[in-house]
Amino acid sequence: MRERVMEILEDIRGDIDFETCTTLIDDGILESLDIVSIVGEFNDAFDVEISVEDLLPENFNSVDAMVELITSAKE
């Protein structure tokens, strides 16, 4: 799953080092339109429904946080 998340993120914003960055939202690296694109791709790729309540900065600050978000959305 992590590899697929990385592919999606790199397709959307290939200019970011997602592997090492853990402050994607806190540092303003990802913008709101990026998050909308990411959520749409995650919903399609993983057959999940990420809700508005899940759109918290801590869920998008790192790749690991996004993988956890998808995992919890699948349950």
Secondary structure as GFF3:
##gff-version 3
##sequence-region A 1 75
A	DSSP	alpha_helix	2	12	.	.	.	ID=ss1
A	DSSP	alpha_helix	32	46	.	.	.	ID=ss2
A	DSSP	three_ten_helix	52	54	.	.	.	ID=ss3
A	DSSP	three_ten_helix	57	59	.	.	.	ID=ss4
A	DSSP	alpha_helix	63	74	.	.	.	ID=ss5
###
